[in-house]
Amino acid sequence: MADPLLAEAELWVGEMRGVVLRGEPLLVVRGEQGVCVFRDRCPHQGYALSEGVLQDGVITCRAHRHSFDAASGAGINPLRPCLTRLTSSVEHGQILVDLPEPARALP
């Protein structure tokens, strides 16, 4: 089931924002092609990408300048690793995301 993150009108085209859903930091990016949602952590050392820069469709981490394609999450510099993109949609003006439940430890 999809969870609401925020109203689409709260995020301008060319803007990104960090949000927390069920304790999970997420990065919401609105580009010309629509909205994408990623886990808000650079795969290099875990810094919050929401503290970085979004420019010309590229997300750049503030810590070590790793950069990623804002539409796909693909690594640009370096090519690997990539961002974890989550399934998202916009319905009735709300940005929704399918956030998987955390794995439960076996007894």
Buried (B, 14 or more C-beta within 10 A) or exposed (E): EBBEBBEBEBBEEBEBBBBEBEEBBBBBBBBEEBBBBBBBBBBBEEBBBBEBEBEEBBBBBBBEEBBBBBBBBBBBEEEEBBBEBBEBEEEEEBBBBEBEEEEEEEE
